[in-house]
Amino acid sequence: MKSSYIEWRTRTVSLTRMFAIPALMVALAVAGLSATANAAISAEAAASMGPETYHVLYLTGVVRQSDAIDIVTDLRSLLPRARVFYVASRNAISMMSTEHDFEIAQKVVTEMSQGPRVFRLTYTLTDSGGGKSAGHHSVAVVVASGENASIKQGERVPIVTGRDSAGAGRSSDQMQYLDVGLHLNASLSGPANDLVLQTQVVQSAVVPEKSVAGLPDPILRQTTLDSTAIVTVGKPLILGSLDIPGTAKQEQIEVTAEPVE
């Protein structure tokens, strides 16, 4: 009885192996045919796109190097067959590709470079007091998106920071200079249709009074305006107002962003 069971199990295993081996061979044959077919299709598609040639794309609308690197990374992902390199000294893309891939690269670069990225920011400062306008003046800075710019207007006030003894009853003062007047700092970020402007305006002035203990150092009064706002190109925007140090007047600050062609 035991020997019959062993013989039956052996035959079952043998039959299973007999059917399993042909099935495995069929699966391998199908996989091989699929791989061959895919390779043939890929070769045919590559041949239909034509031979590779050398091309150069100049990034005339791109200001920041980080933006250019992002475009190159995008092209390498979109066009895996093409060889794409960034030439920083010429602000250009050098690539070896088919004409088909080059046309796609041209489209990508054109769309990524759309819209001016450099802007002229014109700040208009209007003085007022007692409900009446007392005049205004403007300052302008040119700044690229993702960068910052600053401007200073006013005077440099000397301050005695120390005194050296030169002997024989003589001494010399050590001086340091402080900028007094208007100090404006601006930074831009975002695309042309969604510009985010950060502005800091500092107004400072020398107070006529003497400092403590009769020292010659001047007393300075200072007011600061910090603002973050979304700016529409070509449309004036009021950022706020601040007090003018040493006076009863206020100063309203307005800004207009215009593209630099």
Protein Blocks (a to p, Z undefined) as FASTA:
>chain_A
ZZmmmmmmmmmmmmmmmmmmmmmmmmmmmmmmmmmmmmmmmmmmmmmnopadddddddfk
bmblklmmmmmmmmmmmmmmbccdddfklopadddddfklmmmmmmmmmmmmgoifbdcd
dddddddeehiaebdcdddddddehiacdddedddddddfbdcdebjhiacddddddded
jddddddedjfklcccddddddddddfbdcehhiabdcdddddddddddddehiacdfbd
cddehiabdcdddddddddZZ
